[in-house]
């Protein structure tokens, strides 16, 4: 027992000793924690002090940079103004001389072609051609070719007319010529059908013929055998066909399919349903700002577009005013060269910062306004008829040559409207091989012409079948009517990315990755050449040099549209940029396009409506731009700066890159990192090259429609 007591006492002593050691350890740990906290507090205070000092240093640096920017602002704005004005004067002079030369060459040609600008000559020409007895198809088609040239000239005059009266005269002459073209085609059709019994096909007992030239394809079929088993016919040489119900198979009728590779009916629709543009807002077309119809009730085509519209709604009044102005520098460049430097600087400052209202460039112009979705009436701002018009008609077979009766060519009423007849006739079919001059990026849609309403409609068309492998579309209609194939105008928008890089002096390559098709345009002086590495590119346009305006028209006609209009933002998701800031950027990019490369940035969609973000760097030669050469730039109405972030950064930040400066213009910002040789190249760029690049940039609006 005594042994157990001794052991217990010893254990108790050890426990007391262990407790004291534990307390000592806890006290030591608490002391160490206190020291650590004091050290952390000291370090935190030092960090905060360091941050405060750095912040003060940055603020002082920013103040210094802003002060320096303000001090040289006048000189930079004046220099930019001078460059733009110099180019504008040179381009205007070149255009005037080119127009005079063309007019003189036409005069020396001494042909019978009337001058579209002289109303009396046009009236005389129209009257003489209307009274002409010539009906032989080859001769008439040759005359039609001349008339189509006059139509193109009149459309150009109509689009450029500043005087409403002159515009009205051009429009009247244009409509008269188009109606006369249609009348002449009817006359030649009647002349051919009157001798149908002389050209009977021995196999079918009917007459069928195809006549074509560069502008039209005429397919005629005369029902001479009246075979009730006849179902239809395909003109294999041109890929056009039709199907008839039994009622017509046993009737004395003739079917005509006239394919005109031009579209005059859409113009009739636009003129008939035109609405005057207001001067309250603008968008960019070519190198000019144009007015835009404001329709806040027009719904967007998708929810994302609605969200963009809602985000911009808060600044509608500011945008309306800013869109009402031309670019600061471009407007200034149109001022008289006798204007003082101080006056020029003040004018630019007013336009870039105050963003007041500007002159109405196209107050007399008109444009068909967008229609609401769900309406069978085709919205010609959203859809583009492509490949021309197909006139699909059925006529009474006219008396043959040995008969004395002459009643003229009469349409055969189908479905019949006579009392006692079944007004709901069986549908008629049509099939069309897709024109090889058109690229359909989407499944082609079919629209018929409504002559009463003078508009295209999508109702009354059924059983549309697109045979993609055969490049053919077939469908049925309630009656014989003119029809077109069409697709969405902006199917290739929004753009995925883009790049503009120099290839040499007065030469550059614009590459655009569209929503469905990638394209590139080479610019050399004032000529453009379309290129595409994709199989379904427009082969008939690739590798051909043409003017910027001609290329734009050719691409639109071919269904390869990368150009925008004042209505595009109603149908395409966009970044919602201020047009003034955007246009000013395009002007300056064009000035430096011979020595600098520019590219899309994903941060452009994140920086707000009043700013632009793009990549840029000096680059010379035809080689691709190295990825590590790019720098990011933030452009605003008052200031341009280089950004600290890169394309690989996780979040957007407007902080400027340390060591860089602020500038009032983009070109002076670029010059900070350019070599003297590069700057010298930009100063010797040809005015036509600068004008062409600027036209491409303004007509595509890459900074607005690239996501």
C-alpha positions as CSV (number, residue, x, y, z in Angstrom):
1,X,0.0,0.0,0.0
2,X,2.8,2.4,0.9
3,X,4.3,1.7,-2.5
4,X,1.1,2.6,-4.3
5,X,0.9,5.9,-2.3
6,X,4.5,6.8,-3.4
7,X,3.7,6.1,-7.0
8,X,0.6,8.3,-6.8
9,X,2.5,11.2,-5.3
10,X,5.1,10.9,-8.0
11,X,2.4,10.9,-10.8
12,X,0.7,14.0,-9.3
13,X,4.0,15.8,-9.2
14,X,4.6,15.0,-12.9
15,X,1.1,16.3,-13.8
16,X,1.7,19.6,-12.0
17,X,5.0,20.0,-13.8
18,X,3.3,19.2,-17.2
19,X,0.6,21.8,-16.5
20,X,3.1,24.5,-15.8
21,X,5.0,23.6,-19.0
22,X,1.8,23.8,-21.0
23,X,0.9,27.2,-19.6
24,X,4.4,28.4,-20.4
25,X,4.0,27.2,-24.0
26,X,0.6,28.9,-24.4
27,X,2.0,32.1,-23.1
28,X,4.9,31.8,-25.5
29,X,2.5,31.2,-28.4
30,X,0.4,34.1,-27.5
31,X,3.4,36.3,-27.3
32,X,4.6,35.1,-30.7
33,X,1.0,35.7,-32.2
34,X,1.0,39.2,-30.7
35,X,4.4,39.9,-32.2
36,X,3.2,38.6,-35.6
37,X,0.0,40.7,-35.5
38,X,2.1,43.8,-34.7
39,X,4.4,42.9,-37.5
40,X,1.5,42.4,-39.9
41,X,-0.1,45.7,-38.8
42,X,3.2,47.4,-39.3
43,X,3.6,45.9,-42.8
44,X,0.0,46.7,-43.7
45,X,0.6,50.3,-42.6
46,X,3.8,50.4,-44.7
47,X,1.9,48.9,-47.7
48,X,-0.9,51.4,-47.4
49,X,1.6,54.2,-47.1
50,X,3.4,52.8,-50.2
51,X,0.1,52.6,-52.1
52,X,-0.8,56.1,-51.0
53,X,2.6,57.3,-52.3
54,X,2.2,55.4,-55.5
55,X,-1.3,56.7,-55.9
56,X,-0.2,60.2,-55.4
57,X,2.7,59.6,-57.8
58,X,0.3,58.2,-60.4
59,X,-2.1,61.1,-59.9
60,X,0.8,63.5,-60.3
61,X,1.9,61.6,-63.4
62,X,-1.6,61.7,-64.8
63,X,-1.9,65.4,-64.1
64,X,1.5,65.9,-65.8
65,X,0.4,63.8,-68.8
66,X,-2.9,65.6,-69.1
67,X,-1.3,68.9,-68.8
68,X,1.3,67.9,-71.5
69,X,-1.6,66.7,-73.7
70,X,-3.5,70.0,-73.3
71,X,-0.4,72.0,-74.1
72,X,0.1,70.2,-77.5
73,X,-3.6,69.7,-78.2
74,X,-3.9,72.6,-80.5
75,X,-0.9,71.6,-82.6
76,X,-2.1,67.9,-82.9
77,X,-5.6,68.9,-83.9
78,X,-4.4,71.4,-86.4
79,X,-2.0,68.9,-87.9
80,X,-4.7,66.2,-88.2
81,X,-7.1,68.8,-89.7
82,X,-4.5,69.8,-92.3
83,X,-3.8,66.2,-93.3
84,X,-7.5,65.4,-93.8
85,X,-8.3,68.7,-95.5
86,X,-5.3,68.2,-97.9
87,X,-6.6,64.7,-98.8
88,X,-10.2,65.9,-99.2
89,X,-9.2,68.7,-101.6
90,X,-7.1,66.3,-103.6
91,X,-9.8,63.7,-103.9
92,X,-12.5,66.3,-104.8
93,X,-10.2,67.7,-107.5
94,X,-9.6,64.2,-108.9
95,X,-13.3,63.3,-108.9
96,X,-14.2,66.6,-110.7
97,X,-11.5,66.0,-113.3
98,X,-12.6,62.4,-113.8
99,X,-16.2,63.5,-114.3
100,X,-15.2,66.1,-116.8
101,X,-13.0,63.7,-118.7
102,X,-15.8,61.1,-118.9
103,X,-18.2,63.7,-120.1
104,X,-15.7,64.9,-122.8
105,X,-15.0,61.3,-123.9
106,X,-18.8,60.7,-124.3
107,X,-19.1,63.8,-126.3
108,X,-16.2,62.8,-128.6
109,X,-17.9,59.4,-129.0
110,X,-20.7,61.1,-131.0
111,X,-23.3,58.3,-130.6
112,X,-27.0,58.6,-130.4
113,X,-27.1,57.8,-126.7
114,X,-29.0,60.5,-124.8
115,X,-27.5,62.4,-121.9
116,X,-29.4,61.3,-118.7
117,X,-28.9,64.7,-117.2
118,X,-30.8,66.5,-120.0
119,X,-34.6,65.9,-119.6
120,X,-35.4,66.8,-123.2
121,X,-33.0,64.3,-124.6
122,X,-34.4,61.6,-122.3
123,X,-38.0,62.4,-123.2
124,X,-37.2,62.3,-126.9
125,X,-35.4,59.0,-126.6
126,X,-38.2,57.4,-124.6
127,X,-40.8,58.6,-127.1
128,X,-38.9,57.3,-130.2
129,X,-38.3,53.9,-128.6
130,X,-41.9,53.5,-127.5
131,X,-43.0,54.2,-131.1
132,X,-40.5,52.0,-132.7
133,X,-42.0,49.1,-134.6
134,X,-38.9,46.9,-134.1
135,X,-39.9,43.6,-132.5
136,X,-37.2,41.2,-133.6
137,X,-35.9,39.8,-130.4
138,X,-32.1,40.1,-131.2
139,X,-32.5,43.8,-132.1
140,X,-34.7,44.6,-129.2
141,X,-32.3,42.9,-126.7
142,X,-29.5,45.0,-128.2
143,X,-31.6,48.2,-127.6
144,X,-32.4,47.0,-124.1
145,X,-28.7,46.8,-123.3
146,X,-28.3,50.5,-124.0
147,X,-31.4,51.3,-122.0
148,X,-30.0,49.4,-119.0
149,X,-26.9,51.5,-119.1
150,X,-29.1,54.6,-119.0
151,X,-31.0,53.1,-116.1
152,X,-27.8,52.6,-114.2
153,X,-26.7,56.2,-114.9
154,X,-30.1,57.5,-113.8
155,X,-30.0,55.5,-110.5
156,X,-26.6,57.1,-109.8
157,X,-28.0,60.6,-110.5
158,X,-31.0,59.8,-108.3
159,X,-28.8,58.8,-105.4
160,X,-26.5,61.9,-105.7
161,X,-29.2,64.4,-106.4
162,X,-29.1,67.3,-104.0
163,X,-32.0,69.2,-105.7
164,X,-35.4,67.5,-105.0
165,X,-36.6,68.7,-108.5
166,X,-33.6,67.1,-110.2
167,X,-34.1,64.0,-108.2
168,X,-37.8,63.9,-109.2
169,X,-36.9,64.3,-112.9
170,X,-34.4,61.4,-112.7
171,X,-36.9,59.2,-110.9
172,X,-39.6,59.8,-113.6
173,X,-37.2,59.1,-116.4
174,X,-36.0,56.0,-114.6
175,X,-39.6,54.6,-114.0
176,X,-40.5,55.4,-117.7
177,X,-37.5,53.4,-119.0
178,X,-38.2,50.5,-116.7
179,X,-41.9,50.3,-117.8
180,X,-40.8,50.6,-121.4
181,X,-38.3,47.7,-121.0
182,X,-41.1,45.5,-119.7
183,X,-43.4,46.6,-122.6
184,X,-40.7,45.7,-125.2
185,X,-40.2,42.3,-123.7
186,X,-43.9,41.7,-124.1
187,X,-43.7,42.8,-127.7
188,X,-40.9,40.4,-128.6
189,X,-42.7,37.6,-126.7
190,X,-45.8,38.2,-128.8
191,X,-43.8,38.3,-132.0
192,X,-42.2,34.9,-131.3
193,X,-45.5,33.3,-130.2
194,X,-47.3,34.4,-133.3
195,X,-45.1,32.0,-135.3
196,X,-45.2,29.2,-132.8
197,X,-46.7,26.8,-135.3
198,X,-43.7,27.1,-137.5
199,X,-41.3,25.9,-134.8
200,X,-43.1,22.8,-133.5
201,X,-41.0,20.3,-131.7
202,X,-41.6,17.0,-133.4
203,X,-41.3,15.0,-130.2
204,X,-43.8,16.9,-128.1
205,X,-45.9,18.7,-130.7
206,X,-45.4,22.0,-128.9
207,X,-43.1,24.9,-129.3
208,X,-40.3,25.6,-126.8
209,X,-37.4,28.0,-127.2
210,X,-34.7,29.7,-125.1
211,X,-33.2,33.1,-126.0
212,X,-30.6,34.8,-123.8
213,X,-27.9,37.4,-123.7
214,X,-25.9,38.9,-120.8
215,X,-28.9,40.6,-119.2
216,X,-31.9,38.3,-119.8
217,X,-33.0,34.7,-120.4
218,X,-36.3,34.2,-122.2
219,X,-37.9,30.8,-122.1
220,X,-41.1,30.3,-124.1
221,X,-43.4,27.3,-124.4
222,X,-46.5,27.3,-126.6
223,X,-49.2,24.6,-126.0
224,X,-50.1,23.4,-129.5
225,X,-50.8,19.8,-128.8
226,X,-53.1,20.3,-125.8
227,X,-52.0,16.9,-124.4
228,X,-53.9,16.3,-121.1
229,X,-51.0,14.1,-119.9
230,X,-48.6,17.0,-120.1
231,X,-47.3,17.9,-116.6
232,X,-44.5,20.4,-117.2
233,X,-41.2,21.2,-118.8
234,X,-37.6,22.0,-117.8
235,X,-35.5,24.1,-120.1
236,X,-32.4,22.1,-119.3
237,X,-29.9,24.5,-121.0
238,X,-30.8,27.2,-118.5
239,X,-32.2,25.2,-115.5
240,X,-35.7,26.8,-115.5
241,X,-38.8,24.8,-115.4
242,X,-42.6,24.9,-114.8
243,X,-45.5,22.6,-113.9
244,X,-49.0,23.0,-115.1
245,X,-52.4,21.7,-113.8
246,X,-54.6,19.8,-116.2
247,X,-56.8,22.8,-116.9
248,X,-53.9,24.6,-118.6
249,X,-52.5,21.5,-120.2
250,X,-55.6,21.3,-122.4
251,X,-55.9,25.1,-123.0
252,X,-54.5,27.2,-125.8
253,X,-51.9,28.9,-123.7
254,X,-48.3,29.9,-123.7
255,X,-45.9,30.0,-120.7
256,X,-43.1,32.5,-120.4
257,X,-40.3,32.5,-117.9
258,X,-38.3,35.7,-118.3
259,X,-35.3,35.9,-116.1
260,X,-33.8,39.4,-115.9
261,X,-30.5,39.6,-114.1
262,X,-31.4,43.0,-112.9
263,X,-34.2,43.9,-110.4
264,X,-36.3,46.9,-111.2
265,X,-39.3,45.8,-109.1
266,X,-37.6,46.3,-105.8
267,X,-36.8,49.9,-106.7
268,X,-40.5,50.3,-107.6
269,X,-41.4,49.0,-104.1
270,X,-38.9,51.3,-102.4
271,X,-40.2,54.4,-104.2
272,X,-43.8,53.4,-103.7
273,X,-43.4,52.8,-99.9
274,X,-40.7,55.3,-99.3
275,X,-40.4,57.2,-96.0
276,X,-38.4,60.4,-95.6
277,X,-35.3,60.1,-93.4
278,X,-35.2,62.4,-90.5
279,X,-32.2,64.4,-89.6
280,X,-32.3,63.4,-85.9
281,X,-29.8,60.5,-86.1
282,X,-27.1,59.2,-88.4
283,X,-25.0,56.3,-89.3
284,X,-21.9,55.9,-91.5
285,X,-22.1,55.1,-95.2
286,X,-18.9,55.3,-97.3
287,X,-16.9,58.2,-96.0
288,X,-19.9,60.4,-95.2
289,X,-22.5,60.4,-92.4
290,X,-26.1,60.0,-93.5
291,X,-29.4,60.5,-91.7
292,X,-31.3,57.6,-90.3
293,X,-35.0,57.1,-89.6
294,X,-35.7,56.8,-85.9
295,X,-38.2,54.1,-85.1
296,X,-38.0,53.1,-81.4
297,X,-41.0,50.8,-81.8
298,X,-39.2,48.5,-84.3
299,X,-38.4,45.2,-82.5
300,X,-35.0,43.7,-82.6
301,X,-34.6,40.4,-84.3
302,X,-33.3,38.7,-81.1
303,X,-33.1,39.2,-77.4
304,X,-29.4,40.1,-77.4
305,X,-30.1,42.9,-79.9
306,X,-32.8,44.1,-77.6
307,X,-30.5,44.2,-74.7
308,X,-28.0,46.3,-76.7
309,X,-30.8,48.7,-77.5
310,X,-31.8,49.0,-73.9
311,X,-28.3,49.6,-72.8
312,X,-28.0,52.5,-75.2
313,X,-31.4,53.9,-74.4
314,X,-30.1,56.0,-71.5
315,X,-27.9,58.0,-73.8
316,X,-30.3,58.3,-76.8
317,X,-30.3,62.1,-76.7
318,X,-26.5,62.3,-76.6
319,X,-26.2,59.8,-79.4
320,X,-28.8,61.5,-81.5
321,X,-26.8,64.7,-81.3
322,X,-23.5,63.0,-81.9
323,X,-24.8,61.1,-84.8
324,X,-26.0,64.4,-86.2
325,X,-22.4,65.5,-86.6
326,X,-19.8,64.6,-89.0
327,X,-16.5,63.3,-87.8
328,X,-14.6,66.2,-86.2
329,X,-11.7,66.1,-88.4
330,X,-13.6,65.3,-91.6
331,X,-16.1,68.1,-91.1
332,X,-13.2,70.5,-90.5
333,X,-11.4,69.3,-93.6
334,X,-14.3,70.6,-95.7
335,X,-13.9,74.1,-94.4
336,X,-12.3,76.7,-96.6
337,X,-8.5,76.5,-96.7
338,X,-8.5,80.2,-95.9
339,X,-9.8,79.5,-92.4
340,X,-7.4,80.4,-89.6
341,X,-5.6,77.8,-87.6
342,X,-7.3,78.9,-84.4
343,X,-10.7,78.7,-86.1
344,X,-10.0,75.2,-87.3
345,X,-8.9,74.1,-83.8
346,X,-12.0,75.6,-82.2
347,X,-14.2,73.9,-84.8
348,X,-12.7,70.5,-84.1
349,X,-13.0,71.0,-80.3
350,X,-16.6,71.9,-80.7
351,X,-17.4,68.9,-82.7
352,X,-15.4,66.4,-80.7
353,X,-16.5,67.6,-77.3
354,X,-19.7,69.5,-77.5
355,X,-21.2,67.1,-80.2
356,X,-23.7,69.6,-81.4
357,X,-26.1,69.3,-84.4
358,X,-24.6,69.2,-87.9
359,X,-25.7,69.9,-91.4
360,X,-28.2,67.5,-93.0
361,X,-26.3,65.9,-95.8
362,X,-29.1,63.9,-97.4
363,X,-32.2,65.7,-96.3
364,X,-33.9,65.1,-99.7
365,X,-33.1,61.4,-99.7
366,X,-35.7,58.7,-99.0
367,X,-35.6,55.1,-97.8
368,X,-38.1,52.4,-97.3
369,X,-38.5,51.9,-93.6
370,X,-38.3,48.5,-91.9
371,X,-41.5,46.5,-91.5
372,X,-42.5,44.5,-88.4
373,X,-41.7,40.8,-88.3
374,X,-44.4,38.3,-89.1
375,X,-45.8,40.4,-92.0
376,X,-45.7,38.5,-95.3
377,X,-44.6,41.7,-97.0
378,X,-40.9,41.6,-97.5
379,X,-38.8,44.1,-95.6
380,X,-36.2,45.2,-98.1
381,X,-33.9,46.4,-95.4
382,X,-33.7,43.0,-93.9
383,X,-33.9,40.8,-97.0
384,X,-32.1,41.2,-100.4
385,X,-33.5,39.8,-103.6
386,X,-30.6,38.1,-105.4
387,X,-30.0,36.9,-108.9
388,X,-32.6,39.2,-110.6
389,X,-36.3,38.7,-111.2
390,X,-38.1,35.7,-112.7
391,X,-41.2,36.8,-114.6
392,X,-43.6,33.8,-114.7
393,X,-46.6,34.3,-117.0
394,X,-49.3,32.5,-118.8
395,X,-50.8,34.0,-122.0
396,X,-53.5,33.2,-124.4
397,X,-51.7,31.8,-127.4
398,X,-52.0,34.6,-129.9
399,X,-53.4,34.1,-133.5
400,X,-50.8,32.5,-135.7
401,X,-49.2,34.2,-138.7
402,X,-51.7,32.9,-141.2
403,X,-54.6,34.3,-139.2
404,X,-55.7,37.9,-139.7
405,X,-56.8,38.6,-136.1
406,X,-54.5,40.8,-134.1
407,X,-55.6,41.4,-130.5
408,X,-52.2,41.7,-128.9
409,X,-50.7,39.5,-126.2
410,X,-53.3,38.8,-123.6
411,X,-52.8,37.2,-120.2
412,X,-54.7,34.0,-119.5
413,X,-56.7,34.4,-116.3
414,X,-55.6,31.7,-113.9
415,X,-57.2,30.8,-111.6
416,X,-60.3,31.6,-113.8
417,X,-62.5,34.4,-112.6
418,X,-65.4,33.7,-114.9
419,X,-68.8,32.9,-113.4
420,X,-69.4,29.2,-112.9
421,X,-65.7,28.3,-113.0
422,X,-63.7,26.9,-110.2
423,X,-61.8,30.0,-108.9
424,X,-59.6,27.8,-106.7
425,X,-57.4,26.2,-109.4
426,X,-54.6,23.8,-108.8
427,X,-51.3,25.5,-107.9
428,X,-48.7,26.0,-110.6
429,X,-45.1,24.9,-110.1
430,X,-41.8,26.5,-110.9
431,X,-38.2,25.4,-110.5
432,X,-35.1,27.5,-110.8
433,X,-31.4,26.6,-110.9
434,X,-29.6,29.0,-108.5
435,X,-27.8,31.6,-110.5
436,X,-24.0,30.9,-110.6
437,X,-23.3,34.6,-110.0
438,X,-24.9,34.5,-106.5
439,X,-23.7,32.9,-103.3
440,X,-26.5,31.9,-101.0
441,X,-25.1,31.7,-97.5
442,X,-28.5,30.5,-96.2
443,X,-31.3,28.5,-97.7
444,X,-32.9,30.7,-100.4
445,X,-36.3,32.1,-99.7
446,X,-38.9,32.8,-102.3
447,X,-41.1,35.9,-102.6
448,X,-43.7,36.8,-105.2
449,X,-44.5,40.2,-106.7
450,X,-47.8,41.9,-105.6
451,X,-48.6,44.2,-108.5
452,X,-51.5,45.9,-106.7
453,X,-49.4,46.7,-103.6
454,X,-46.2,47.0,-105.5
455,X,-44.2,44.9,-103.0
456,X,-42.7,41.5,-102.5
457,X,-44.7,39.0,-100.5
458,X,-44.0,35.6,-99.1
459,X,-47.5,34.3,-98.8
460,X,-49.2,32.3,-101.6
461,X,-46.0,30.2,-102.0
462,X,-45.9,26.5,-100.8
463,X,-43.9,23.3,-101.0
464,X,-40.6,25.1,-101.3
465,X,-37.8,22.6,-101.8
466,X,-34.1,23.5,-101.8
467,X,-31.9,20.8,-103.5
468,X,-28.5,21.9,-102.3
469,X,-26.6,19.3,-104.2
470,X,-28.3,20.3,-107.4
471,X,-28.3,24.0,-106.6
472,X,-32.0,24.1,-107.4
473,X,-35.2,25.5,-105.8
474,X,-38.7,24.4,-106.6
475,X,-42.0,25.5,-105.3
476,X,-45.7,26.0,-106.0
477,X,-47.8,29.2,-106.3
478,X,-51.5,29.9,-106.5
479,X,-51.1,31.8,-109.8
480,X,-48.5,33.0,-112.3
481,X,-46.5,35.8,-110.8
482,X,-43.1,37.3,-110.9
483,X,-40.8,36.0,-108.2
484,X,-37.4,36.4,-106.7
485,X,-34.9,34.4,-104.6
486,X,-33.7,36.2,-101.5
487,X,-31.7,35.9,-98.3
488,X,-31.1,38.0,-95.2
489,X,-29.0,41.0,-96.2
490,X,-26.9,40.8,-93.1
491,X,-26.4,37.0,-93.0
492,X,-22.6,37.4,-92.7
493,X,-22.8,39.7,-89.7
494,X,-21.8,40.3,-87.0
495,X,-18.1,39.9,-87.8
496,X,-16.0,37.6,-85.7
497,X,-12.7,39.4,-86.2
498,X,-10.9,41.6,-88.7
499,X,-7.4,42.9,-89.5
500,X,-6.1,45.7,-91.7
501,X,-2.3,45.5,-92.4
502,X,-0.1,47.2,-94.9
503,X,1.5,45.4,-97.9
504,X,3.6,48.3,-99.0
505,X,3.3,51.9,-100.0
506,X,-0.3,52.7,-100.9
507,X,-1.2,49.0,-100.5
508,X,-3.1,47.2,-97.7
509,X,-5.0,44.0,-97.0
510,X,-8.3,44.0,-95.1
511,X,-9.3,40.6,-93.8
512,X,-12.7,40.0,-92.3
513,X,-14.0,36.8,-90.6
514,X,-17.7,36.9,-91.1
515,X,-20.4,34.9,-89.4
516,X,-20.6,32.5,-92.3
517,X,-17.9,33.5,-94.8
518,X,-14.3,34.8,-94.5
519,X,-13.1,37.3,-97.1
520,X,-10.2,39.6,-97.7
521,X,-9.9,42.7,-99.9
522,X,-6.6,44.0,-101.2
523,X,-6.3,47.7,-101.8
524,X,-3.8,49.1,-104.2
525,X,-4.1,52.9,-104.7
526,X,-7.8,53.4,-105.5
527,X,-8.5,49.8,-106.7
528,X,-9.8,46.9,-104.7
529,X,-9.6,43.1,-105.3
530,X,-11.7,40.5,-103.5
531,X,-10.1,37.3,-102.3
532,X,-11.4,34.2,-100.5
533,X,-9.8,30.9,-99.6
534,X,-13.2,29.2,-99.0
535,X,-14.7,27.0,-101.6
536,X,-18.0,28.8,-101.8
537,X,-16.6,32.2,-102.4
538,X,-17.8,34.3,-105.4
539,X,-15.5,32.9,-108.1
540,X,-16.7,35.4,-110.7
541,X,-15.5,38.3,-108.5
542,X,-12.3,36.9,-107.1
543,X,-9.0,38.4,-108.4
544,X,-10.6,41.3,-110.3
545,X,-9.5,44.9,-109.7
546,X,-12.3,47.4,-109.5
547,X,-13.2,50.6,-107.6
548,X,-14.4,50.5,-104.1
549,X,-18.0,51.5,-105.1
550,X,-18.0,48.9,-108.0
551,X,-16.8,46.2,-105.6
552,X,-19.4,47.0,-103.0
553,X,-22.2,46.8,-105.6
554,X,-20.8,43.6,-107.1
555,X,-20.6,42.0,-103.7
556,X,-24.1,43.0,-102.7
557,X,-25.4,41.6,-106.0
558,X,-23.6,38.4,-105.4
559,X,-25.0,37.9,-101.9
560,X,-21.6,38.4,-100.2
561,X,-22.5,41.4,-98.1
562,X,-20.1,42.8,-95.5
563,X,-21.4,46.4,-95.8
564,X,-23.9,48.1,-93.5
565,X,-26.6,50.7,-93.9
566,X,-28.4,53.1,-91.6
567,X,-30.8,50.3,-90.7
568,X,-28.3,47.5,-90.0
569,X,-28.4,48.0,-86.2
570,X,-32.0,47.0,-86.2
571,X,-31.2,43.5,-87.3
572,X,-27.6,42.8,-86.1
573,X,-26.1,42.6,-82.7
574,X,-23.5,45.4,-82.3
575,X,-21.3,47.2,-79.9
576,X,-23.4,50.4,-79.9
577,X,-20.5,52.9,-80.5
578,X,-20.7,56.6,-80.9
579,X,-20.6,57.3,-84.6
580,X,-18.5,60.4,-84.3
581,X,-15.7,58.7,-82.3
582,X,-16.0,55.7,-84.7
583,X,-15.8,57.8,-87.9
584,X,-12.8,59.8,-86.5
585,X,-11.0,56.5,-85.9
586,X,-11.6,55.3,-89.5
587,X,-10.2,58.6,-90.9
588,X,-7.0,58.3,-88.9
589,X,-6.6,54.6,-89.6
590,X,-6.8,55.3,-93.3
591,X,-4.1,58.0,-93.0
592,X,-1.6,55.5,-91.4
593,X,-2.7,52.4,-93.3
594,X,0.5,52.3,-95.4
595,X,2.7,51.8,-92.3
596,X,0.5,50.6,-89.5
597,X,-1.6,47.4,-88.9
598,X,-4.9,47.5,-87.0
599,X,-6.9,44.6,-85.6
600,X,-10.0,43.6,-83.7
601,X,-9.9,43.5,-79.9
602,X,-12.3,41.6,-77.7
603,X,-12.2,44.6,-75.2
604,X,-14.0,46.8,-77.7
605,X,-17.3,45.4,-76.6
606,X,-16.5,46.0,-73.0
607,X,-15.3,49.6,-72.9
608,X,-18.6,51.4,-73.3
609,X,-20.3,53.3,-76.1
610,X,-18.1,56.4,-75.9
611,X,-14.8,54.6,-76.4
612,X,-13.2,52.2,-78.8
613,X,-10.5,49.6,-78.2
614,X,-8.4,48.2,-81.0
615,X,-4.9,46.6,-81.5
616,X,-2.4,48.5,-83.6
617,X,1.4,48.5,-84.3
618,X,3.8,49.7,-86.9
619,X,4.2,47.1,-89.7
620,X,5.9,47.1,-93.1
621,X,6.0,44.4,-95.7
622,X,3.6,41.7,-96.8
623,X,4.4,39.2,-93.9
624,X,1.8,38.6,-91.2
625,X,2.0,40.7,-88.0
626,X,3.9,39.0,-85.2
627,X,1.6,38.4,-82.2
628,X,3.9,40.1,-79.8
629,X,4.0,43.3,-81.8
630,X,0.4,44.4,-81.0
631,X,-0.5,47.0,-78.5
632,X,-4.0,48.0,-77.2
633,X,-5.3,51.5,-77.6
634,X,-8.3,53.2,-76.1
635,X,-9.8,55.9,-78.3
636,X,-12.3,58.6,-77.1
637,X,-13.7,61.9,-78.3
638,X,-11.1,63.9,-76.4
639,X,-8.1,61.6,-75.7
640,X,-6.3,58.5,-77.0
641,X,-4.0,56.3,-74.8
642,X,-2.2,53.0,-74.8
643,X,-3.6,50.4,-72.4
644,X,-1.7,48.4,-69.9
645,X,-3.9,45.3,-70.4
646,X,-3.4,42.8,-73.3
647,X,-5.8,40.6,-75.2
648,X,-5.0,37.8,-72.7
649,X,-5.9,39.8,-69.6
650,X,-8.7,38.5,-67.5
651,X,-10.7,41.7,-67.0
652,X,-10.9,45.0,-68.8
653,X,-9.1,48.0,-67.3
654,X,-8.8,51.5,-68.8
655,X,-5.4,52.1,-67.0
656,X,-2.8,53.5,-69.4
657,X,0.5,51.7,-69.9
658,X,3.2,53.1,-67.7
659,X,5.7,55.1,-69.6
660,X,3.3,56.0,-72.3
661,X,1.6,59.4,-72.9
662,X,-1.8,60.8,-73.7
663,X,-2.6,62.4,-77.1
664,X,-5.6,64.2,-78.5
665,X,-5.5,62.2,-81.8
666,X,-4.9,58.5,-82.6
667,X,-2.2,59.2,-85.2
668,X,0.0,61.1,-82.7
669,X,-0.5,58.3,-80.2
670,X,0.8,55.8,-82.9
671,X,3.7,58.0,-83.7
672,X,5.1,57.6,-80.2
673,X,6.1,54.0,-81.1
674,X,6.8,54.4,-84.8
675,X,10.2,54.8,-86.5
676,X,11.0,57.9,-88.5
677,X,10.8,55.8,-91.7
678,X,7.3,54.6,-90.8
679,X,6.1,58.2,-90.1
680,X,7.6,59.3,-93.4
681,X,5.6,56.6,-95.3
682,X,2.3,57.8,-93.8
683,X,3.1,61.4,-94.9
684,X,3.6,60.2,-98.6
685,X,0.5,58.0,-98.8
686,X,-1.5,58.8,-101.9
687,X,-4.8,60.6,-101.3
688,X,-6.8,58.0,-103.4
689,X,-5.4,55.2,-101.4
690,X,-6.4,56.9,-98.1
691,X,-9.8,57.7,-99.5
692,X,-10.4,54.1,-100.6
693,X,-9.3,52.6,-97.3
694,X,-11.5,55.1,-95.4
695,X,-14.5,54.2,-97.6
696,X,-14.0,50.5,-96.9
697,X,-13.8,51.1,-93.2
698,X,-16.8,53.4,-93.1
699,X,-19.0,51.1,-95.2
700,X,-18.2,48.1,-93.1
701,X,-18.1,49.8,-89.6
702,X,-15.8,47.1,-88.2
703,X,-15.6,48.8,-84.8
704,X,-19.4,48.7,-84.5
705,X,-20.2,45.3,-85.9
706,X,-17.4,43.0,-84.7
707,X,-18.2,41.1,-81.6
